[in-house]
Amino acid sequence: MSYARFDVVNADCLDALRNIPDCSVDAIVTDPPYGLSQHSSADIQKALTSWLAGDEYKHGKAGFMGKSWDSFVPSPSVWRECFRVLKHGGHILCFAGSRTQDLMSIALRLAGFECRDTVMWVYGCLDEQTELVT
């Protein structure tokens, strides 16, 4: 019986990814920052304008956990490195917050990924007076 080889790397993702050879990873499963801070329409426009110009976007607000690293979804530059290290035909499973999954998807697409499927948790609070129809 043979076993798959895997490595766990504890480092800044861009630093670690830059040390991985092109087309050497079979799959990526990631739970990146969801970017659940406050976003105005102007913030979204600035982010998209920056990304389309090939620039980084710095949100500049405290994130969900009060840290700058989780104030916005990762930019396309992160996902470009993921795309680079994936073998041809490789897949990424990328978790996202329900209110920022659109931004995560755009960042992934700008990096070269094709978004094929979406798996989503559907959740809610029900009581005896609420009827749920599916």
N, CA, C and O atoms as a GROMACS GRO file, in nm:
protein
  536
    1MET      N    1   0.085  -0.118   0.000
    1MET     CA    2   0.000   0.000   0.000
    1MET      C    3   0.090   0.124   0.000
    1MET      O    4   0.186   0.131   0.077
    2SER      N    5   0.058   0.220  -0.085
    2SER     CA    6   0.135   0.343  -0.087
    2SER      C    7   0.050   0.456  -0.028
    2SER      O    8  -0.072   0.453  -0.032
    3TYR      N    9   0.119   0.553   0.025
    3TYR     CA   10   0.051   0.667   0.086
    3TYR      C   11   0.088   0.795   0.012
    3TYR      O   12   0.199   0.809  -0.040
    4ALA      N   13  -0.006   0.886   0.010
    4ALA     CA   14   0.021   1.016  -0.052
    4ALA      C   15   0.117   1.095   0.036
    4ALA      O   16   0.115   1.082   0.158
    5ARG      N   17   0.199   1.174  -0.028
    5ARG     CA   18   0.292   1.260   0.046
    5ARG      C   19   0.227   1.396   0.064
    5ARG      O   20   0.166   1.450  -0.029
    6PHE      N   21   0.240   1.451   0.180
    6PHE     CA   22   0.190   1.586   0.204
    6PHE      C   23   0.283   1.657   0.300
    6PHE      O   24   0.357   1.596   0.377
    7ASP      N   25   0.278   1.789   0.292
    7ASP     CA   26   0.357   1.872   0.380
    7ASP      C   27   0.267   1.978   0.441
    7ASP      O   28   0.177   2.029   0.374
    8VAL      N   29   0.290   2.010   0.565
    8VAL     CA   30   0.223   2.121   0.630
    8VAL      C   31   0.327   2.231   0.648
    8VAL      O   32   0.432   2.209   0.709
    9VAL      N   33   0.297   2.349   0.594
    9VAL     CA   34   0.392   2.460   0.601
    9VAL      C   35   0.327   2.572   0.681
    9VAL      O   36   0.217   2.616   0.649
   10ASN      N   37   0.394   2.617   0.784
   10ASN     CA   38   0.344   2.726   0.867
   10ASN      C   39   0.425   2.850   0.833
   10ASN      O   40   0.534   2.871   0.886
   11ALA      N   41   0.370   2.934   0.744
   11ALA     CA   42   0.442   3.054   0.700
   11ALA      C   43   0.342   3.149   0.635
   11ALA      O   44   0.227   3.113   0.610
   12ASP      N   45   0.386   3.270   0.608
   12ASP     CA   46   0.305   3.361   0.528
   12ASP      C   47   0.283   3.293   0.393
   12ASP      O   48   0.377   3.242   0.333
   13CYS      N   49   0.159   3.294   0.346
   13CYS     CA   50   0.126   3.215   0.227
   13CYS      C   51   0.207   3.256   0.105
   13CYS      O   52   0.252   3.169   0.030
   14LEU      N   53   0.227   3.385   0.083
   14LEU     CA   54   0.303   3.427  -0.036
   14LEU      C   55   0.450   3.387  -0.026
   14LEU      O   56   0.509   3.347  -0.126
   15ASP      N   57   0.508   3.396   0.092
   15ASP     CA   58   0.646   3.353   0.110
   15ASP      C   59   0.660   3.203   0.082
   15ASP      O   60   0.752   3.161   0.012
   16ALA      N   61   0.568   3.125   0.135
   16ALA     CA   62   0.573   2.980   0.116
   16ALA      C   63   0.546   2.943  -0.030
   16ALA      O   64   0.616   2.859  -0.086
   17LEU      N   65   0.445   3.004  -0.090
   17LEU     CA   66   0.411   2.972  -0.229
   17LEU      C   67   0.525   3.003  -0.324
   17LEU      O   68   0.547   2.928  -0.420
   18ARG      N   69   0.596   3.110  -0.301
   18ARG     CA   70   0.707   3.149  -0.390
   18ARG      C   71   0.821   3.047  -0.389
   18ARG      O   72   0.904   3.045  -0.480
   19ASN      N   73   0.825   2.962  -0.287
   19ASN     CA   74   0.928   2.859  -0.279
   19ASN      C   75   0.882   2.724  -0.334
   19ASN      O   76   0.956   2.626  -0.328
   20ILE      N   77   0.762   2.720  -0.388
   20ILE     CA   78   0.709   2.595  -0.444
   20ILE      C   79   0.724   2.599  -0.596
   20ILE      O   80   0.690   2.700  -0.658
   21PRO      N   81   0.774   2.493  -0.655
   21PRO     CA   82   0.793   2.492  -0.801
   21PRO      C   83   0.660   2.499  -0.877
   21PRO      O   84   0.556   2.459  -0.826
   22ASP      N   85   0.667   2.551  -0.999
   22ASP     CA   86   0.550   2.556  -1.087
   22ASP      C   87   0.493   2.416  -1.107
   22ASP      O   88   0.566   2.317  -1.111
   23CYS      N   89   0.362   2.410  -1.120
   23CYS     CA   90   0.290   2.286  -1.158
   23CYS      C   91   0.332   2.166  -1.074
   23CYS      O   92   0.357   2.058  -1.128
   24SER      N   93   0.340   2.182  -0.943
   24SER     CA   94   0.388   2.073  -0.857
   24SER      C   95   0.286   2.031  -0.750
   24SER      O   96   0.312   1.938  -0.673
   25VAL      N   97   0.171   2.097  -0.746
   25VAL     CA   98   0.071   2.070  -0.641
   25VAL      C   99  -0.055   2.014  -0.707
   25VAL      O  100  -0.103   2.067  -0.807
   26ASP      N  101  -0.108   1.905  -0.651
   26ASP     CA  102  -0.227   1.842  -0.708
   26ASP      C  103  -0.356   1.916  -0.675
   26ASP      O  104  -0.444   1.928  -0.760
   27ALA      N  105  -0.368   1.967  -0.553
   27ALA     CA  106  -0.491   2.034  -0.511
   27ALA      C  107  -0.459   2.129  -0.396
   27ALA      O  108  -0.364   2.108  -0.320
   28ILE      N  109  -0.540   2.231  -0.385
   28ILE     CA  110  -0.528   2.327  -0.275
   28ILE      C  111  -0.663   2.335  -0.205
   28ILE      O  112  -0.766   2.356  -0.269
   29VAL      N  113  -0.660   2.319  -0.074
   29VAL     CA  114  -0.779   2.339   0.009
   29VAL      C  115  -0.742   2.450   0.107
   29VAL      O  116  -0.647   2.436   0.184
   30THR      N  117  -0.818   2.559   0.104
   30THR     CA  118  -0.779   2.674   0.184
   30THR      C  119  -0.899   2.742   0.248
   30THR      O  120  -1.008   2.745   0.191
   31ASP      N  121  -0.877   2.796   0.364
   31ASP     CA  122  -0.978   2.872   0.438
   31ASP      C  123  -0.917   3.010   0.466
   31ASP      O  124  -0.878   3.039   0.579
   32PRO      N  125  -0.910   3.094   0.363
   32PRO     CA  126  -0.841   3.223   0.376
   32PRO      C  127  -0.922   3.324   0.455
   32PRO      O  128  -1.037   3.296   0.491
   33PRO      N  129  -0.867   3.439   0.482
   33PRO     CA  130  -0.945   3.545   0.548
   33PRO      C  131  -1.069   3.578   0.466
   33PRO      O  132  -1.064   3.589   0.344
   34TYR      N  133  -1.182   3.594   0.535
   34TYR     CA  134  -1.310   3.617   0.468
   34TYR      C  135  -1.337   3.763   0.438
   34TYR      O  136  -1.426   3.794   0.359
   35GLY      N  137  -1.262   3.852   0.498
   35GLY     CA  138  -1.283   3.995   0.472
   35GLY      C  139  -1.417   4.045   0.522
   35GLY      O  140  -1.490   4.110   0.448
   36LEU      N  141  -1.450   4.015   0.646
   36LEU     CA  142  -1.582   4.050   0.700
   36LEU      C  143  -1.587   4.186   0.769
   36LEU      O  144  -1.673   4.209   0.854
   37SER      N  145  -1.496   4.275   0.734
   37SER     CA  146  -1.502   4.410   0.790
   37SER      C  147  -1.607   4.491   0.716
   37SER      O  148  -1.677   4.439   0.629
   38GLN      N  149  -1.619   4.617   0.750
   38GLN     CA  150  -1.715   4.705   0.683
   38GLN      C  151  -1.666   4.739   0.542
   38GLN      O  152  -1.552   4.780   0.524
   39HIS      N  153  -1.754   4.721   0.443
   39HIS     CA  154  -1.722   4.753   0.304
   39HIS      C  155  -1.828   4.847   0.250
   39HIS      O  156  -1.946   4.811   0.247
   40SER      N  157  -1.789   4.962   0.207
   40SER     CA  158  -1.883   5.051   0.137
   40SER      C  159  -1.874   5.023  -0.012
   40SER      O  160  -1.783   4.953  -0.057
   41SER      N  161  -1.967   5.076  -0.088
   41SER     CA  162  -1.961   5.062  -0.234
   41SER      C  163  -1.832   5.123  -0.287
   41SER      O  164  -1.771   5.069  -0.380
   42ALA      N  165  -1.790   5.233  -0.228
   42ALA     CA  166  -1.665   5.297  -0.270
   42ALA      C  167  -1.545   5.206  -0.245
   42ALA      O  168  -1.453   5.202  -0.326
   43ASP      N  169  -1.546   5.133  -0.132
   43ASP     CA  170  -1.438   5.039  -0.103
   43ASP      C  171  -1.431   4.930  -0.210
   43ASP      O  172  -1.323   4.894  -0.256
   44ILE      N  173  -1.546   4.877  -0.247
   44ILE     CA  174  -1.552   4.770  -0.346
   44ILE      C  175  -1.502   4.822  -0.481
   44ILE      O  176  -1.426   4.754  -0.550
   45GLN      N  177  -1.543   4.942  -0.518
   45GLN     CA  178  -1.498   5.001  -0.644
   45GLN      C  179  -1.347   5.021  -0.645
   45GLN      O  180  -1.281   4.995  -0.745
   46LYS      N  181  -1.292   5.068  -0.533
   46LYS     CA  182  -1.147   5.087  -0.524
   46LYS      C  183  -1.073   4.954  -0.535
   46LYS      O  184  -0.971   4.944  -0.603
   47ALA      N  185  -1.127   4.852  -0.469
   47ALA     CA  186  -1.064   4.720  -0.474
   47ALA      C  187  -1.064   4.666  -0.617
   47ALA      O  188  -0.961   4.621  -0.667
   48LEU      N  189  -1.179   4.670  -0.682
   48LEU     CA  190  -1.188   4.617  -0.817
   48LEU      C  191  -1.103   4.696  -0.915
   48LEU      O  192  -1.039   4.639  -1.003
   49THR      N  193  -1.102   4.827  -0.901
   49THR     CA  194  -1.019   4.912  -0.987
   49THR      C  195  -0.871   4.878  -0.969
   49THR      O  196  -0.797   4.868  -1.067
   50SER      N  197  -0.830   4.860  -0.844
   50SER     CA  198  -0.690   4.823  -0.816
   50SER      C  199  -0.657   4.687  -0.876
   50SER      O  200  -0.555   4.670  -0.943
   51TRP      N  201  -0.743   4.590  -0.852
   51TRP     CA  202  -0.719   4.454  -0.902
   51TRP      C  203  -0.710   4.452  -1.054
   51TRP      O  204  -0.622   4.387  -1.110
   52LEU      N  205  -0.803   4.522  -1.120
   52LEU     CA  206  -0.803   4.523  -1.267
   52LEU      C  207  -0.678   4.591  -1.324
   52LEU      O  208  -0.636   4.560  -1.435
   53ALA      N  209  -0.622   4.683  -1.248
   53ALA     CA  210  -0.498   4.750  -1.290
   53ALA      C  211  -0.374   4.668  -1.254
   53ALA      O  212  -0.262   4.707  -1.287
   54GLY      N  213  -0.394   4.554  -1.186
   54GLY     CA  214  -0.281   4.471  -1.144
   54GLY      C  215  -0.216   4.516  -1.016
   54GLY      O  216  -0.105   4.473  -0.985
   55ASP      N  217  -0.283   4.603  -0.942
   55ASP     CA  218  -0.229   4.657  -0.817
   55ASP      C  219  -0.293   4.587  -0.697
   55ASP      O  220  -0.399   4.525  -0.707
   56GLU      N  221  -0.226   4.600  -0.584
   56GLU     CA  222  -0.280   4.550  -0.458
   56GLU      C  223  -0.381   4.651  -0.404
   56GLU      O  224  -0.371   4.771  -0.431
   57TYR      N  225  -0.478   4.601  -0.328
   57TYR     CA  226  -0.573   4.690  -0.261
   57TYR      C  227  -0.553   4.674  -0.112
   57TYR      O  228  -0.556   4.563  -0.060
   58LYS      N  229  -0.532   4.783  -0.043
   58LYS     CA  230  -0.519   4.784   0.103
   58LYS      C  231  -0.645   4.845   0.160
   58LYS      O  232  -0.673   4.964   0.140
   59HIS      N  233  -0.721   4.765   0.232
   59HIS     CA  234  -0.850   4.809   0.283
   59HIS      C  235  -0.836   4.914   0.393
   59HIS      O  236  -0.914   5.010   0.397
   60GLY      N  237  -0.739   4.898   0.481
   60GLY     CA  238  -0.712   5.000   0.582
   60GLY      C  239  -0.809   5.004   0.699
   60GLY      O  240  -0.806   5.099   0.778
   61LYS      N  241  -0.893   4.904   0.711
   61LYS     CA  242  -0.985   4.899   0.826
   61LYS      C  243  -0.955   4.772   0.906
   61LYS      O  244  -0.896   4.677   0.855
   62ALA      N  245  -0.997   4.774   1.030
   62ALA     CA  246  -0.980   4.655   1.114
   62ALA      C  247  -1.072   4.546   1.064
   62ALA      O  248  -1.186   4.572   1.026
   63GLY      N  249  -1.023   4.424   1.065
   63GLY     CA  250  -1.103   4.312   1.020
   63GLY      C  251  -1.194   4.258   1.127
   63GLY      O  252  -1.205   4.314   1.236
   64PHE      N  253  -1.259   4.149   1.095
   64PHE     CA  254  -1.354   4.083   1.184
   64PHE      C  255  -1.289   4.050   1.319
   64PHE      O  256  -1.354   4.061   1.424
   65MET      N  257  -1.165   4.011   1.317
   65MET     CA  258  -1.094   3.977   1.440
   65MET      C  259  -1.011   4.094   1.490
   65MET      O  260  -0.926   4.077   1.578
   66GLY      N  261  -1.036   4.213   1.434
   66GLY     CA  262  -0.964   4.331   1.478
   66GLY      C  263  -0.824   4.345   1.420
   66GLY      O  264  -0.748   4.433   1.461
   67LYS      N  265  -0.790   4.261   1.325
   67LYS     CA  266  -0.658   4.261   1.264
   67LYS      C  267  -0.670   4.303   1.118
   67LYS      O  268  -0.771   4.277   1.054
   68SER      N  269  -0.566   4.368   1.066
   68SER     CA  270  -0.570   4.413   0.927
   68SER      C  271  -0.565   4.297   0.828
   68SER      O  272  -0.620   4.308   0.718
   69TRP      N  273  -0.501   4.185   0.865
   69TRP     CA  274  -0.488   4.074   0.772
   69TRP      C  275  -0.621   4.012   0.733
   69TRP      O  276  -0.630   3.947   0.629
   70ASP      N  277  -0.725   4.029   0.814
   70ASP     CA  278  -0.854   3.970   0.778
   70ASP      C  279  -0.959   4.076   0.744
   70ASP      O  280  -1.079   4.050   0.756
   71SER      N  281  -0.914   4.193   0.703
   71SER     CA  282  -1.010   4.300   0.674
   71SER      C  283  -1.069   4.291   0.533
   71SER      O  284  -1.171   4.354   0.505
   72PHE      N  285  -1.005   4.214   0.443
   72PHE     CA  286  -1.054   4.203   0.306
   72PHE      C  287  -1.011   4.068   0.252
   72PHE      O  288  -0.917   4.007   0.304
   73VAL      N  289  -1.076   4.020   0.149
   73VAL     CA  290  -1.039   3.891   0.091
   73VAL      C  291  -0.900   3.904   0.026
   73VAL      O  292  -0.860   4.013  -0.014
   74PRO      N  293  -0.828   3.794   0.015
   74PRO     CA  294  -0.696   3.800  -0.050
   74PRO      C  295  -0.706   3.848  -0.194
   74PRO      O  296  -0.803   3.820  -0.265
   75SER      N  297  -0.606   3.920  -0.236
   75SER     CA  298  -0.605   3.978  -0.370
   75SER      C  299  -0.570   3.873  -0.476
   75SER      O  300  -0.525   3.764  -0.442
   76PRO      N  301  -0.590   3.906  -0.602
   76PRO     CA  302  -0.555   3.813  -0.709
   76PRO      C  303  -0.408   3.770  -0.707
   76PRO      O  304  -0.377   3.661  -0.756
   77SER      N  305  -0.318   3.851  -0.653
   77SER     CA  306  -0.176   3.812  -0.649
   77SER      C  307  -0.155   3.683  -0.568
   77SER      O  308  -0.071   3.601  -0.603
   78VAL      N  309  -0.232   3.667  -0.461
   78VAL     CA  310  -0.223   3.543  -0.382
   78VAL      C  311  -0.270   3.426  -0.466
   78VAL      O  312  -0.206   3.321  -0.470
   79TRP      N  313  -0.383   3.444  -0.533
   79TRP     CA  314  -0.441   3.335  -0.610
   79TRP      C  315  -0.359   3.305  -0.736
   79TRP      O  316  -0.361   3.191  -0.783
   80ARG      N  317  -0.287   3.403  -0.791
   80ARG     CA  318  -0.198   3.378  -0.904
   80ARG      C  319  -0.086   3.281  -0.864
   80ARG      O  320  -0.049   3.192  -0.941
   81GLU      N  321  -0.035   3.299  -0.744
   81GLU     CA  322   0.068   3.207  -0.695
   81GLU      C  323   0.011   3.067  -0.676
   81GLU      O  324   0.077   2.968  -0.706
   82CYS      N  325  -0.111   3.058  -0.625
   82CYS     CA  326  -0.177   2.927  -0.611
   82CYS      C  327  -0.195   2.863  -0.748
   82CYS      O  328  -0.169   2.744  -0.766
   83PHE      N  329  -0.241   2.941  -0.843
   83PHE     CA  330  -0.263   2.891  -0.980
   83PHE      C  331  -0.130   2.843  -1.041
   83PHE      O  332  -0.126   2.741  -1.110
   84ARG      N  333  -0.024   2.916  -1.016
   84ARG     CA  334   0.108   2.882  -1.070
   84ARG      C  335   0.156   2.747  -1.019
   84ARG      O  336   0.212   2.669  -1.096
   85VAL      N  337   0.137   2.719  -0.890
   85VAL     CA  338   0.190   2.595  -0.834
   85VAL      C  339   0.103   2.473  -0.862
   85VAL      O  340   0.150   2.360  -0.850
   86LEU      N  341  -0.023   2.495  -0.899
   86LEU     CA  342  -0.112   2.382  -0.929
   86LEU      C  343  -0.072   2.313  -1.058
   86LEU      O  344  -0.035   2.378  -1.156
   87LYS      N  345  -0.080   2.180  -1.056
   87LYS     CA  346  -0.060   2.105  -1.178
   87LYS      C  347  -0.176   2.136  -1.273
   87LYS      O  348  -0.285   2.174  -1.228
   88HIS      N  349  -0.154   2.119  -1.402
   88HIS     CA  350  -0.261   2.139  -1.499
   88HIS      C  351  -0.375   2.043  -1.466
   88HIS      O  352  -0.353   1.924  -1.448
   89GLY      N  353  -0.495   2.095  -1.459
   89GLY     CA  354  -0.610   2.015  -1.419
   89GLY      C  355  -0.632   2.010  -1.269
   89GLY      O  356  -0.728   1.948  -1.223
   90GLY      N  357  -0.543   2.074  -1.192
   90GLY     CA  358  -0.558   2.077  -1.047
   90GLY      C  359  -0.674   2.167  -1.006
   90GLY      O  360  -0.720   2.251  -1.084
   91HIS      N  361  -0.721   2.148  -0.886
   91HIS     CA  362  -0.836   2.224  -0.836
   91HIS      C  363  -0.802   2.293  -0.705
   91HIS      O  364  -0.715   2.250  -0.630
   92ILE      N  365  -0.875   2.400  -0.680
   92ILE     CA  366  -0.867   2.468  -0.551
   92ILE      C  367  -1.006   2.463  -0.488
   92ILE      O  368  -1.107   2.487  -0.555
   93LEU      N  369  -1.010   2.431  -0.361
   93LEU     CA  370  -1.133   2.441  -0.283
   93LEU      C  371  -1.108   2.556  -0.187
   93LEU      O  372  -1.027   2.545  -0.095
   94CYS      N  373  -1.178   2.666  -0.208
   94CYS     CA  374  -1.152   2.789  -0.135
   94CYS      C  375  -1.277   2.830  -0.059
   94CYS      O  376  -1.380   2.861  -0.119
   95PHE      N  377  -1.267   2.832   0.071
   95PHE     CA  378  -1.379   2.875   0.153
   95PHE      C  379  -1.390   3.027   0.150
   95PHE      O  380  -1.291   3.097   0.130
   96ALA      N  381  -1.510   3.076   0.170
   96ALA     CA  382  -1.535   3.221   0.171
   96ALA      C  383  -1.654   3.250   0.260
   96ALA      O  384  -1.737   3.163   0.286
   97GLY      N  385  -1.662   3.373   0.306
   97GLY     CA  386  -1.778   3.416   0.383
   97GLY      C  387  -1.897   3.437   0.291
   97GLY      O  388  -1.880   3.472   0.174
   98SER      N  389  -2.016   3.416   0.342
   98SER     CA  390  -2.136   3.429   0.259
   98SER      C  391  -2.154   3.570   0.204
   98SER      O  392  -2.210   3.587   0.096
   99ARG      N  393  -2.108   3.670   0.276
   99ARG     CA  394  -2.126   3.806   0.228
   99ARG      C  395  -2.007   3.860   0.149
   99ARG      O  396  -2.011   3.974   0.101
  100THR      N  397  -1.901   3.780   0.135
  100THR     CA  398  -1.786   3.823   0.055
  100THR      C  399  -1.744   3.719  -0.048
  100THR      O  400  -1.638   3.732  -0.109
  101GLN      N  401  -1.825   3.616  -0.067
  101GLN     CA  402  -1.788   3.512  -0.163
  101GLN      C  403  -1.780   3.568  -0.305
  101GLN      O  404  -1.705   3.516  -0.387
  102ASP      N  405  -1.858   3.673  -0.334
  102ASP     CA  406  -1.850   3.733  -0.468
  102ASP      C  407  -1.713   3.794  -0.493
  102ASP      O  408  -1.657   3.780  -0.601
  103LEU      N  409  -1.659   3.862  -0.394
  103LEU     CA  410  -1.526   3.922  -0.407
  103LEU      C  411  -1.417   3.814  -0.416
  103LEU      O  412  -1.322   3.827  -0.493
  104MET      N  413  -1.432   3.708  -0.337
  104MET     CA  414  -1.336   3.598  -0.342
  104MET      C  415  -1.336   3.536  -0.481
  104MET      O  416  -1.231   3.506  -0.536
  105SER      N  417  -1.454   3.515  -0.536
  105SER     CA  418  -1.468   3.456  -0.669
  105SER      C  419  -1.405   3.544  -0.776
  105SER      O  420  -1.338   3.493  -0.866
  106ILE      N  421  -1.426   3.673  -0.768
  106ILE     CA  422  -1.366   3.765  -0.865
  106ILE      C  423  -1.213   3.761  -0.855
  106ILE      O  424  -1.145   3.756  -0.957
  107ALA      N  425  -1.161   3.762  -0.733
  107ALA     CA  426  -1.015   3.756  -0.715
  107ALA      C  427  -0.959   3.627  -0.774
  107ALA      O  428  -0.854   3.629  -0.839
  108LEU      N  429  -1.028   3.516  -0.753
  108LEU     CA  430  -0.984   3.388  -0.810
  108LEU      C  431  -0.988   3.391  -0.962
  108LEU      O  432  -0.895   3.344  -1.027
  109ARG      N  433  -1.095   3.445  -1.019
  109ARG     CA  434  -1.108   3.452  -1.165
  109ARG      C  435  -1.000   3.541  -1.226
  109ARG      O  436  -0.944   3.508  -1.330
  110LEU      N  437  -0.971   3.654  -1.161
  110LEU     CA  438  -0.868   3.743  -1.212
  110LEU      C  439  -0.730   3.677  -1.209
  110LEU      O  440  -0.640   3.718  -1.283
  111ALA      N  441  -0.713   3.578  -1.124
  111ALA     CA  442  -0.586   3.506  -1.114
  111ALA      C  443  -0.576   3.393  -1.216
  111ALA      O  444  -0.469   3.332  -1.231
  112GLY      N  445  -0.685   3.364  -1.287
  112GLY     CA  446  -0.681   3.260  -1.388
  112GLY      C  447  -0.767   3.138  -1.360
  112GLY      O  448  -0.779   3.050  -1.445
  113PHE      N  449  -0.826   3.132  -1.242
  113PHE     CA  450  -0.911   3.017  -1.209
  113PHE      C  451  -1.045   3.025  -1.282
  113PHE      O  452  -1.095   3.133  -1.312
  114GLU      N  453  -1.099   2.909  -1.309
  114GLU     CA  454  -1.235   2.897  -1.362
  114GLU      C  455  -1.322   2.848  -1.247
  114GLU      O  456  -1.296   2.742  -1.190
  115CYS      N  457  -1.424   2.923  -1.212
  115CYS     CA  458  -1.513   2.883  -1.103
  115CYS      C  459  -1.622   2.793  -1.162
  115CYS      O  460  -1.705   2.838  -1.241
  116ARG      N  461  -1.619   2.668  -1.123
  116ARG     CA  462  -1.711   2.571  -1.180
  116ARG      C  463  -1.830   2.542  -1.088
  116ARG      O  464  -1.944   2.541  -1.133
  117ASP      N  465  -1.802   2.517  -0.964
  117ASP     CA  466  -1.908   2.479  -0.871
  117ASP      C  467  -1.899   2.562  -0.745
  117ASP      O  468  -1.793   2.613  -0.710
  118THR      N  469  -2.010   2.574  -0.679
  118THR     CA  470  -2.016   2.642  -0.551
  118THR      C  471  -2.085   2.548  -0.452
  118THR      O  472  -2.194   2.498  -0.478
  119VAL      N  473  -2.020   2.526  -0.341
  119VAL     CA  474  -2.079   2.449  -0.232
  119VAL      C  475  -2.109   2.550  -0.123
  119VAL      O  476  -2.022   2.630  -0.086
  120MET      N  477  -2.231   2.548  -0.072
  120MET     CA  478  -2.270   2.653   0.021
  120MET      C  479  -2.347   2.595   0.140
  120MET      O  480  -2.432   2.508   0.125
  121TRP      N  481  -2.313   2.646   0.256
  121TRP     CA  482  -2.393   2.616   0.373
  121TRP      C  483  -2.516   2.705   0.369
  121TRP      O  484  -2.505   2.826   0.348
  122VAL      N  485  -2.632   2.647   0.388
  122VAL     CA  486  -2.755   2.725   0.399
  122VAL      C  487  -2.798   2.713   0.545
  122VAL      O  488  -2.822   2.603   0.595
  123TYR      N  489  -2.807   2.825   0.610
  123TYR     CA  490  -2.836   2.822   0.752
  123TYR      C  491  -2.936   2.931   0.787
  123TYR      O  492  -2.953   3.028   0.712
  124GLY      N  493  -2.999   2.916   0.898
  124GLY     CA  494  -3.094   3.016   0.943
  124GLY      C  495  -3.145   2.979   1.081
  124GLY      O  496  -3.120   2.870   1.131
  125CYS      N  497  -3.214   3.071   1.141
  125CYS     CA  498  -3.272   3.049   1.273
  125CYS      C  499  -3.423   3.032   1.256
  125CYS      O  500  -3.491   3.120   1.205
  126LEU      N  501  -3.471   2.919   1.297
  126LEU     CA  502  -3.614   2.890   1.284
  126LEU      C  503  -3.675   2.874   1.422
  126LEU      O  504  -3.610   2.825   1.515
  127ASP      N  505  -3.798   2.916   1.434
  127ASP     CA  506  -3.873   2.889   1.555
  127ASP      C  507  -4.005   2.824   1.515
  127ASP      O  508  -4.027   2.798   1.397
  128GLU      N  509  -4.090   2.798   1.610
  128GLU     CA  510  -4.215   2.727   1.581
  128GLU      C  511  -4.311   2.810   1.494
  128GLU      O  512  -4.408   2.754   1.442
  129GLN      N  513  -4.288   2.939   1.478
  129GLN     CA  514  -4.375   3.024   1.396
  129GLN      C  515  -4.320   3.046   1.256
  129GLN      O  516  -4.381   3.117   1.176
  130THR      N  517  -4.207   2.986   1.226
  130THR     CA  518  -4.144   3.007   1.095
  130THR      C  519  -4.160   2.880   1.012
  130THR      O  520  -4.129   2.770   1.057
  131GLU      N  521  -4.208   2.898   0.890
  131GLU     CA  522  -4.220   2.786   0.798
  131GLU      C  523  -4.109   2.797   0.694
  131GLU      O  524  -4.087   2.903   0.636
  132LEU      N  525  -4.041   2.687   0.671
  132LEU     CA  526  -3.934   2.683   0.573
  132LEU      C  527  -3.978   2.599   0.456
  132LEU      O  528  -4.013   2.482   0.472
  133VAL      N  529  -3.975   2.657   0.338
  133VAL     CA  530  -4.013   2.584   0.216
  133VAL      C  531  -3.889   2.571   0.130
  133VAL      O  532  -3.824   2.671   0.098
  134THR      N  533  -3.856   2.448   0.093
  134THR     CA  534  -3.740   2.425   0.005
  134THR      C  535  -3.783   2.358  -0.122
  134THR      O  536  -3.701   2.330  -0.209
   0.00000   0.00000   0.00000
